[in-house]
Protein backbone atom coordinates (compact mmCIF):
# COMPACT_ATOMS: atom_id res chain seq x y z
CA UNK A 1 0.00 0.00 0.00
CA UNK A 2 1.32 3.40 -1.00
CA UNK A 3 2.16 5.95 1.64
CA UNK A 4 1.17 9.60 1.24
CA UNK A 5 3.95 11.93 0.18
CA UNK A 6 4.31 15.38 -1.29
CA UNK A 7 4.80 15.57 -5.03
CA UNK A 8 7.82 17.78 -4.36
CA UNK A 9 9.65 15.16 -2.29
CA UNK A 10 12.33 12.78 -3.60
CA UNK A 11 12.35 9.03 -3.04
CA UNK A 12 15.82 7.46 -2.78
CA UNK A 13 16.53 3.83 -3.67
CA UNK A 14 20.05 2.50 -3.06
CA UNK A 15 21.36 -0.74 -4.56
CA UNK A 16 24.85 -1.34 -3.27
CA UNK A 17 27.27 -2.83 -0.80
CA UNK A 18 27.92 -1.47 2.69
CA UNK A 19 30.18 1.31 1.34
CA UNK A 20 27.44 2.74 -0.86
CA UNK A 21 24.78 2.02 1.75
CA UNK A 22 26.58 3.86 4.54
CA UNK A 23 27.09 6.89 2.32
CA UNK A 24 23.37 6.96 1.57
CA UNK A 25 22.50 6.48 5.25
CA UNK A 26 24.74 9.50 5.86
CA UNK A 27 22.82 11.45 3.23
CA UNK A 28 19.56 10.42 4.91
CA UNK A 29 20.86 11.54 8.31
CA UNK A 30 21.86 14.92 6.87
CA UNK A 31 18.45 15.30 5.21
CA UNK A 32 16.69 14.58 8.47
CA UNK A 33 19.27 16.40 10.61
CA UNK A 34 19.62 13.33 12.80
CA UNK A 35 22.62 11.28 14.00
CA UNK A 36 24.04 8.69 11.61
CA UNK A 37 23.01 5.18 12.62
CA UNK A 38 24.25 2.15 10.69
CA UNK A 39 20.92 0.37 10.47
CA UNK A 40 22.29 -2.16 7.98
CA UNK A 41 24.38 -4.00 10.58
CA UNK A 42 21.85 -6.33 12.26
CA UNK A 43 21.59 -9.69 10.50
CA UNK A 44 17.80 -9.43 10.43
CA UNK A 45 17.99 -6.25 8.32
CA UNK A 46 18.24 -8.12 5.01
CA UNK A 47 15.36 -10.55 5.45
CA UNK A 48 13.43 -8.49 2.88
CA UNK A 49 14.74 -7.46 -0.52
CA UNK A 50 13.97 -3.76 -0.11
CA UNK A 51 14.35 -2.24 3.33
CA UNK A 52 12.30 0.95 3.74
CA UNK A 53 13.00 3.75 6.20
CA UNK A 54 9.97 4.73 8.27
CA UNK A 55 7.70 6.55 8.42
CA UNK A 56 7.09 7.20 4.70
CA UNK A 57 9.36 4.72 2.86
CA UNK A 58 11.40 7.61 1.41
CA UNK A 59 14.70 5.75 1.67
CA UNK A 60 15.05 2.22 0.29
CA UNK A 61 18.13 0.00 0.61
CA UNK A 62 18.86 -3.18 -1.36
CA UNK A 63 21.84 -5.50 -0.88
CA UNK A 64 23.64 -5.78 -4.23
CA UNK A 65 24.89 -9.36 -3.77
CA UNK A 66 23.24 -12.65 -2.98
CA UNK A 67 21.46 -13.19 0.31
CA UNK A 68 23.84 -13.35 3.25
CA UNK A 69 22.19 -16.49 4.63
CA UNK A 70 19.06 -18.59 4.21
CA UNK A 71 15.96 -16.47 4.43
CA UNK A 72 17.75 -13.23 3.55
CA UNK A 73 17.48 -11.57 0.16
CA UNK A 74 19.77 -9.73 -2.24
CA UNK A 75 19.77 -8.59 -5.85
CA UNK A 76 22.63 -10.76 -7.21
CA UNK A 77 23.49 -7.96 -9.65
CA UNK A 78 27.01 -9.19 -10.41
CA UNK A 79 26.26 -12.91 -10.07
CA UNK A 80 22.84 -13.25 -11.64
CA UNK A 81 23.38 -16.46 -13.60
CA UNK A 82 25.13 -18.18 -10.70
CA UNK A 83 22.23 -17.32 -8.38
CA UNK A 84 19.74 -18.76 -10.88
CA UNK A 85 21.76 -21.96 -11.13
CA UNK A 86 21.78 -22.19 -7.35
CA UNK A 87 18.00 -21.85 -7.30
CA UNK A 88 17.59 -24.62 -9.84
CA UNK A 89 19.95 -27.03 -8.07
CA UNK A 90 19.02 -26.65 -4.41
CA UNK A 91 16.08 -24.27 -4.14
CA UNK A 92 17.77 -21.89 -1.71
CA UNK A 93 17.91 -18.99 -4.14
CA UNK A 94 17.80 -15.63 -2.37
CA UNK A 95 17.38 -13.11 -5.17
CA UNK A 96 17.37 -13.15 -8.98
CA UNK A 97 15.30 -10.10 -9.89
CA UNK A 98 16.37 -7.38 -12.25
CA UNK A 99 17.24 -3.86 -11.21
CA UNK A 100 14.16 -2.48 -12.93
CA UNK A 101 11.87 -4.89 -11.02
CA UNK A 102 13.30 -3.76 -7.70
CA UNK A 103 12.72 -0.13 -8.66
CA UNK A 104 9.12 -0.86 -9.71
CA UNK A 105 8.46 -2.51 -6.34
CA UNK A 106 9.87 0.56 -4.57
CA UNK A 107 7.75 2.87 -6.73
CA UNK A 108 4.60 0.84 -6.14
CA UNK A 109 4.99 1.33 -2.39
CA UNK A 110 5.63 5.07 -2.60
CA UNK A 111 4.28 8.13 -4.35
CA UNK A 112 7.05 10.72 -4.70
CA UNK A 113 7.35 13.41 -7.34
CA UNK A 114 10.89 12.34 -8.19
CA UNK A 115 13.06 9.27 -7.67
CA UNK A 116 16.83 8.94 -7.40
CA UNK A 117 18.23 5.43 -7.85
CA UNK A 118 21.85 4.99 -6.69
CA UNK A 119 23.70 1.89 -7.89
CA UNK A 120 27.20 0.64 -7.01
CA UNK A 121 29.15 -1.82 -4.89
CA UNK A 122 31.18 -4.04 -7.25
CA UNK A 123 34.26 -4.14 -4.99
CA UNK A 124 34.06 -7.78 -3.87
CA UNK A 125 33.68 -9.09 -7.41
CA UNK A 126 36.45 -6.89 -8.84
CA UNK A 127 38.81 -8.51 -6.30
CA UNK A 128 38.14 -12.11 -7.38
CA UNK A 129 40.58 -13.81 -9.77
CA UNK A 130 38.14 -16.48 -10.96
CA UNK A 131 35.18 -14.17 -11.38
CA UNK A 132 34.28 -12.04 -14.39
CA UNK A 133 36.97 -9.57 -15.51
CA UNK A 134 36.25 -5.84 -14.97
CA UNK A 135 34.97 -5.41 -18.53
CA UNK A 136 32.34 -8.13 -17.99
CA UNK A 137 31.33 -6.73 -14.59
CA UNK A 138 30.90 -3.29 -16.18
CA UNK A 139 28.79 -4.86 -18.93
CA UNK A 140 26.52 -6.59 -16.38
CA UNK A 141 25.98 -3.31 -14.54
CA UNK A 142 25.34 -1.19 -17.63
CA UNK A 143 22.95 -3.76 -19.15
CA UNK A 144 20.73 -3.64 -16.08
CA UNK A 145 20.93 0.16 -15.95
CA UNK A 146 19.74 0.37 -19.57
CA UNK A 147 16.70 -1.72 -18.65
CA UNK A 148 16.08 0.42 -15.57
CA UNK A 149 16.20 3.61 -17.64
CA UNK A 150 13.43 2.38 -19.91
CA UNK A 151 11.17 2.02 -16.87
CA UNK A 152 12.27 5.34 -15.36
CA UNK A 153 11.65 7.26 -18.57
CA UNK A 154 8.16 5.90 -19.10
CA UNK A 155 6.70 5.77 -15.59
CA UNK A 156 7.99 8.68 -13.54
CA UNK A 157 10.50 11.48 -13.04
CA UNK A 158 13.55 9.36 -12.26
CA UNK A 159 17.30 9.80 -12.16
CA UNK A 160 19.90 7.03 -12.10
CA UNK A 161 23.20 7.58 -10.30
CA UNK A 162 26.22 5.29 -10.51
CA UNK A 163 28.32 5.45 -7.34
CA UNK A 164 31.88 4.73 -8.50
CA UNK A 165 34.13 2.38 -6.54
CA UNK A 166 36.27 4.16 -3.95
CA UNK A 167 39.91 3.24 -3.28
CA UNK A 168 40.66 0.73 -0.56
CA UNK A 169 43.54 -0.54 1.53
CA UNK A 170 45.29 -3.88 1.01
CA UNK A 171 43.16 -7.04 1.35
CA UNK A 172 44.37 -10.43 2.57
CA UNK A 173 45.29 -12.86 -0.22
CA UNK A 174 43.60 -15.13 -1.16
CA UNK A 175 40.81 -15.23 1.45
CA UNK A 176 39.50 -11.75 0.59
CA UNK A 177 41.20 -10.77 -2.65
CA UNK A 178 42.39 -13.47 -5.06
CA UNK A 179 43.93 -11.33 -7.83
CA UNK A 180 47.19 -13.17 -8.44
CA UNK A 181 48.89 -10.27 -10.19
CA UNK A 182 48.25 -8.08 -7.13
CA UNK A 183 49.73 -10.32 -4.44
CA UNK A 184 52.68 -9.03 -2.41
CA UNK A 185 54.21 -10.02 0.92
CA UNK A 186 53.94 -7.34 3.58
CA UNK A 187 56.24 -6.71 6.55
CA UNK A 188 54.10 -8.95 8.72
CA UNK A 189 54.87 -11.75 6.21
CA UNK A 190 51.24 -11.86 5.13
CA UNK A 191 50.29 -12.21 1.49
CA UNK A 192 47.96 -9.42 0.45
CA UNK A 193 46.59 -7.76 -2.65
CA UNK A 194 48.53 -4.53 -2.67
CA UNK A 195 46.67 -1.27 -2.24
CA UNK A 196 48.22 0.17 -5.40
CA UNK A 197 47.35 -2.79 -7.63
CA UNK A 198 43.85 -3.24 -6.24
CA UNK A 199 43.01 0.42 -6.65
CA UNK A 200 44.30 0.33 -10.23
CA UNK A 201 41.78 -2.46 -10.90
CA UNK A 202 38.99 -0.43 -9.31
CA UNK A 203 39.97 2.64 -11.35
CA UNK A 204 39.87 0.52 -14.52
CA UNK A 205 36.41 -0.76 -13.64
CA UNK A 206 35.21 2.81 -13.01
CA UNK A 207 36.62 3.88 -16.36
CA UNK A 208 34.90 1.04 -18.20
CA UNK A 209 31.55 1.90 -16.62
CA UNK A 210 31.93 5.61 -17.35
CA UNK A 211 32.87 4.86 -20.96
CA UNK A 212 29.91 2.53 -21.39
CA UNK A 213 27.53 5.17 -20.03
CA UNK A 214 28.62 7.85 -22.50
CA UNK A 215 25.65 6.99 -24.70
CA UNK A 216 23.25 8.83 -22.42
CA UNK A 217 23.19 12.04 -20.41
CA UNK A 218 20.39 10.65 -18.23
CA UNK A 219 22.81 8.91 -15.89
CA UNK A 220 24.97 10.68 -13.32
CA UNK A 221 28.38 9.13 -12.66
CA UNK A 222 29.60 10.13 -9.19
CA UNK A 223 33.30 9.40 -8.65
CA UNK A 224 34.57 10.72 -5.31
CA UNK A 225 38.02 9.12 -5.53
CA UNK A 226 39.64 12.55 -5.78
CA UNK A 227 38.13 13.52 -2.42
CA UNK A 228 39.32 10.47 -0.48
CA UNK A 229 42.60 9.38 -2.07
CA UNK A 230 44.59 11.76 0.16
CA UNK A 231 42.65 10.65 3.28
CA UNK A 232 43.43 6.93 3.30
CA UNK A 233 44.28 7.17 7.01
CA UNK A 234 40.55 7.74 7.59
CA UNK A 235 39.41 4.33 6.36
CA UNK A 236 39.62 1.02 8.22
CA UNK A 237 39.76 -0.92 4.95
CA UNK A 238 36.78 0.13 2.87
CA UNK A 239 34.64 2.15 5.31
CA UNK A 240 35.27 5.81 5.97
CA UNK A 241 35.04 8.11 8.97
CA UNK A 242 31.97 10.28 9.53
CA UNK A 243 33.83 13.37 8.32
CA UNK A 244 34.88 11.75 5.03
CA UNK A 245 31.38 10.43 4.34
CA UNK A 246 29.91 13.83 5.16
CA UNK A 247 32.31 15.52 2.74
CA UNK A 248 31.58 12.93 0.04
CA UNK A 249 27.84 13.31 0.45
CA UNK A 250 28.05 17.10 0.26
CA UNK A 251 29.93 16.91 -3.05
CA UNK A 252 27.50 14.28 -4.31
CA UNK A 253 24.54 16.49 -3.38
CA UNK A 254 26.11 19.42 -5.22
CA UNK A 255 26.65 17.35 -8.37
CA UNK A 256 23.09 16.03 -8.28
CA UNK A 257 21.64 19.41 -7.24
CA UNK A 258 19.93 17.88 -4.21
CA UNK A 259 18.43 20.22 -1.60
CA UNK A 260 20.83 19.32 1.22
CA UNK A 261 20.73 21.93 4.00
CA UNK A 262 22.11 20.17 7.09
CA UNK A 263 25.55 19.03 8.19
CA UNK A 264 25.91 15.61 9.75
CA UNK A 265 24.77 15.48 13.39
CA UNK A 266 27.26 13.32 15.27
CA UNK A 267 26.03 10.97 17.97
CA UNK A 268 26.16 12.60 21.38
CA UNK A 269 26.48 16.10 19.91
Residue pairs with C-beta under 8 A, 6 or more apart in sequence:
1 109
2 108
2 109
2 110
2 111
3 55
3 56
3 57
3 109
3 110
3 111
4 56
4 111
5 11
5 56
5 58
5 110
5 111
5 112
5 113
6 112
6 113
7 112
7 113
8 113
9 58
9 112
9 113
9 114
10 58
10 112
10 113
10 114
10 115
10 116
10 258
11 57
11 58
11 59
11 60
11 106
11 107
11 110
11 112
11 114
11 115
11 116
12 24
12 27
12 28
12 58
12 59
12 60
12 115
12 116
12 118
13 50
13 60
13 62
13 102
13 103
13 106
13 115
13 116
13 117
13 118
14 20
14 21
14 24
14 59
14 60
14 61
14 62
14 117
14 118
15 62
15 64
15 75
15 77
15 99
15 102
15 117
15 118
15 119
15 120
15 121
16 24
16 62
16 64
16 118
16 119
16 120
16 121
16 163
17 63
17 64
17 65
17 120
17 121
17 123
17 124
18 40
18 121
18 238
18 239
19 120
19 121
19 123
19 166
19 238
19 239
20 64
20 118
20 120
20 121
20 163
21 40
21 61
21 121
22 38
22 40
22 239
22 240
22 245
23 163
23 245
23 248
23 249
23 252
24 59
24 61
24 118
25 36
25 37
25 38
25 39
25 40
25 61
26 36
26 242
26 245
26 246
26 248
26 249
26 264
27 249
27 252
27 253
27 258
27 260
28 53
28 59
29 35
29 36
29 37
29 264
29 265
30 246
30 249
30 260
30 262
30 263
30 264
31 260
31 262
32 262
33 262
33 265
34 265
35 265
35 266
35 267
35 268
35 269
36 242
36 245
36 264
36 265
36 266
36 267
37 267
39 45
39 51
39 53
40 46
40 51
40 61
43 68
43 69
43 72
45 51
46 63
46 67
46 68
46 72
46 73
46 74
47 71
47 72
47 73
48 73
49 62
49 73
49 74
49 75
49 95
49 97
49 102
49 105
50 60
50 61
50 62
50 102
50 105
50 106
50 109
51 60
51 61
51 62
52 59
52 60
52 109
53 59
53 60
53 61
56 110
57 106
57 109
57 110
58 110
58 112
60 106
62 74
62 75
62 102
63 72
63 73
63 74
63 75
63 95
64 74
64 75
64 77
64 78
64 119
64 120
64 121
64 122
65 74
65 75
65 76
65 77
65 78
65 79
65 121
65 124
66 74
66 76
66 79
66 83
66 86
66 94
66 95
67 73
67 74
67 94
67 95
68 74
70 92
70 94
71 94
72 94
73 94
73 95
74 94
74 95
75 95
75 97
75 99
75 102
76 82
76 83
76 94
76 95
76 96
77 99
77 119
77 121
77 140
77 141
77 144
78 122
78 125
78 131
78 132
78 137
78 140
78 141
79 125
80 96
80 140
83 93
83 94
83 95
83 96
84 93
84 96
86 92
86 93
87 93
87 96
98 144
98 147
99 119
99 144
99 145
99 147
99 148
100 144
100 147
100 148
100 150
100 151
103 115
103 117
103 148
103 151
103 152
103 158
104 151
104 155
106 115
107 115
107 155
107 156
113 157
114 156
114 157
114 158
114 159
115 152
115 156
115 157
115 158
115 159
116 158
116 159
116 161
116 256
116 258
117 148
117 152
117 158
117 159
117 160
117 161
118 161
118 162
118 163
119 141
119 145
119 160
119 161
119 162
119 163
120 162
120 163
120 164
120 165
121 163
122 137
122 141
122 165
122 205
123 165
123 168
123 202
123 238
125 131
125 132
125 137
126 134
126 137
126 165
126 201
126 202
126 205
127 171
127 176
127 177
127 178
127 179
127 193
127 198
127 201
128 177
128 178
128 179
129 174
129 178
129 179
129 180
130 178
131 137
132 140
134 201
134 204
134 205
134 208
135 208
137 205
138 205
138 208
138 209
138 212
139 212
141 162
141 209
142 209
142 212
142 213
145 160
145 162
145 213
145 219
148 160
149 160
149 216
149 218
149 219
151 158
152 158
152 159
152 160
152 218
153 218
159 218
159 220
159 256
160 218
160 219
160 220
161 219
161 220
161 221
161 222
161 256
162 209
162 213
162 219
162 220
162 221
162 222
163 222
164 206
164 209
164 210
164 221
164 222
164 223
164 224
164 225
165 202
165 205
165 206
166 202
166 224
166 225
166 228
166 238
166 240
167 195
167 199
167 202
167 225
167 228
167 229
167 232
168 195
168 198
168 199
168 202
168 235
168 237
168 238
169 195
169 232
169 235
169 236
169 237
169 238
170 184
170 186
170 192
170 193
170 194
170 195
170 198
171 177
171 192
171 193
171 198
171 237
172 190
172 191
172 192
172 193
173 179
173 182
173 183
173 191
173 192
173 193
174 183
174 191
176 193
177 192
177 193
177 198
178 193
179 193
179 197
179 198
179 201
181 197
182 193
182 194
182 197
182 198
182 201
183 191
183 192
183 193
183 194
184 191
184 192
184 193
184 194
184 197
185 191
185 192
186 192
195 232
203 225
206 223
206 225
209 221
210 221
210 223
213 219
213 221
220 255
220 256
222 252
222 255
222 256
224 248
224 251
224 252
227 244
227 247
227 248
227 251
228 234
228 235
228 240
228 244
228 248
231 240
231 244
234 240
234 241
234 243
234 244
235 241
235 244
240 248
242 264
242 266
245 264
246 263
246 264
249 260
249 264
250 260
252 258
253 260
